Amino acid sequence: MTILARMFVVRHGETDSNRNRIVQGQLDTPLNATGLAQAAMTAETLESVSFDKAFTSDLQRASKTAERILQCHTDIELVQDSALRERFMGEMQGKKGPVDMTGLSDLSSIETDDALVQRCITWYNRVIVPNISVTKPDVSKGQCRNILVSSHGAFIATLFHVMISTNHVTCPAELKLRGLPTLGNASISVVEYRTVLRGKHREVEAGILKYGDISHLCGLRVMEENADVEIDQS
């Protein structure tokens, strides 16, 4: 078995809207002082990781978090991608949260569950799958590819839910028993991809090493609620 790649998925640092439990959705809100400090501590934690690729939502709270992480990796291009944006929360954006999806009318402009799931799948297949192929030249050299992804709470949670429910990844037993916890700001989630030999063919297996880890943020406050995640998922 060979480690092919690791995907490091970081939720953006805190914003004033996070602190005040305001639904942001795709509003372009900046990091606050705590969020900047969280991004700096996350950068320090990931400083020793040799990143090969880096992708971020084009919303500044995610892109600035990624930029801070990559200050120690100046040779890596940061690719902004609107597909990594937070769930579009329509008429609820800018209002107090969290959102009770059961109380919304059929005319709501909020991005549907199905649309968000499809956006996650499409992005993953377009961006990540080509980077975890066993035909990549560096695989034969035994090099592990490290991929940074900076995004948002609802997007990350949905992506991991999809990967787990489709058996694309294995996950620790406690995640199966308790379900995925709410993601804190600047949390780190890691998926490891491994090549295994089955008969004459090499295949890729994936497993979650950690989800929503905030242990690197010691001494900093971390919001335990996310106004952009509806009530029945938080």
N, C-alpha and C positions, 0 to 999 in steps of 0.2 A: 504494500500500500504506500502510495506517495501523496504527499500534500500538494495539491495542484494550485489552490488559491484560497485566500481569505477575503471576505467582504466585510468591511467595517462600516456599519450604518450608524450615523450620529444624528440625533435630533438636535435642532438648533438650540442656542442658548436662550435664556429668558428675555421676554419683552415686557413692557409695562402692561400690555393687554393680557399677557399670561398672568401677571401678578394681580391684576384687577378682575380676572375671570371674564374678560371680554372676548367674544367670538371673533377670531381674526379671519379664518378661511384664507382667501387669497389676497387680503389686504396686505400691503407691503410695509409692515411695521419693523422698526429698527430694534436692535438689541439694547437693553438698558445696561446700567453699570454692572449688575449681577450677571447678566448674560455675557458681557464681555469678559468678566472674570471666569465664568464657567468655560467659555471657549478657550481661554488661556490655559486653564488647568487640563482641559481635554487635549490640547495641543501638546502639553508637557507629557501626558500619559502616552500619547501616540508618537512621540518624537523618535523612538527607536524603530518604528515600523517603516520599512522601505516601500513606500507606495509606488505603484506602477501606473495607476489610473486614478482619477478623481472626478467625481460628478456631484453636482449640487443643483437644488432648486434655484431658480433665478430670483426668488424673493430674498430680500437682503438679510433677513434674520438667519436664513440657512447659508447663503453665500458668504456672509461675513464670518460665520462660524467656520466654514470650510477654509476660507482664506487664512484665518488665524492658525488653523491646524497646519496648513501648508507653508507657513513661514519658515519651518524647519526643513521643507522639501521643495526648494525653489526651482528645481528642474522639472517639476510635474505640472502639466497644464491642467487647470481647473475648468471643466466643461459645464456650462450652465444649461439646464434643461427644464423647460416649463412643465414637462410631464411629471417632474418630481415635486410639484407644488402641493400645498395642503389641499384638502377637500374644499371645493367651492361651496360656501355656505349661504350663498344667495342673499335673501332678504334678512338673514340673521347676522350677517357680518356687521361688526361694530356694536352689537347689542350684548347685553349681559347673558352669560351662559351658565350652565351647559344647556344644550338643546334637547328637548323632548321630541324625538322624531315622530312619535305616535300622535302628537297633537297638531301636525302640519296638514294643510290641505293638499289636494292633488295638484293644485296650481303652483306649489312651491317651486322655486328655482334652485333649491339645494341639489347638488350633485347626488345622484342616486347611489345606493350601495352597489348595484350592478355596474354602473358607469365607473365608479372608483376602482372596483375590482378589475375591470377590463383595462383601465389605465395602468394599474400596477403590473398586470400580466404583460401588456404590450411593451411597457418600458423595460421590464426584466428580460424579456425575450430579445429585444432589440439591442440592449446595452450589456447585460451581464452574461447571457448565454454565450455570445461569441468570445468572451474573455475567459471562459472556463472550459473551452474545448480541449480535448486530449490531443488535438492536432497542432496546438500552439507550439512553435519552435522551442520555446524555453522550457517546455514540459520535459522533453527528453534530456535536458541538462539538470533536471532536478530542482529547478528554481520555483519557489512559491510566489505567485503573483498576488499582490496586495492591492485591494480596490477600496477607495474611500467613497462613501455616499453620504451626503448631507441633505436631510429632508425634514419632514414634519410628522407630528404625532399620529394623526389619522392615516396618513399614507404609509408610514412604517408599520403600524399595527396591522393594517389591511394586507400589506405585502407578506408579512410573516404569517398571518392567519391563512392566507392562500397557500403558501408554501407548505405549511403544516397539514392543512386539510386535504391537500392533493398528494400527500406523502412525498413531496419533492425533497423535504428535509426531515431528518430525525431530530428530536429535541429531548432535553433532560426530562426525567420522570416528573419532577415537580411542576414543570410547565404543563404537562399533560393532565396532571391531577388538579391544579389550581387555575389553569388558564393563563393567558398572557396578562401581566399586570399593566397598569397605566404607565406610559413612558414619561420619565422626568426630563426636564430640559437638559440638554448636553449629555444625555445618556448614550451609552455605547452598546450596540448589539453586534455580534460577530457570527458569521456563517463560514464554516470551513468546508472546502471542496476537496475530495480525495479521489485518486484514481485507484481502482481495484481491478484485478485481472480475473475475468470470468471466461474460462475456456481459453480461446485464443484472442479474445478481445478485451480491451481496456474500457471500463465504464466509469462514470463519475458518480460518486455518492456525496451527499451533503448533510451536514449536521450543524445544529445551533450550539455554539460554544457558550454564548452568554446572550441575555436579552435584557435591555433596559438597565444596564449596569451603571450605577452612579457612585460607586465606591471611591472613584478618583476625585470626587467633589467634596471631600471632607472639609468641614468648617463652613461650607456655603449652604444657604437655604435652597431647597429644591421644591418646586410646586408639586403637590401630589395629585392635583386635578388638572384636567385639560378641557377648557371650555369648547374646543373644536371637536371633541369626541362626544357623541350623543349619550344621553343618560343610560340607555340600556347596554352600552358597551364599556362603560367606565368602571 
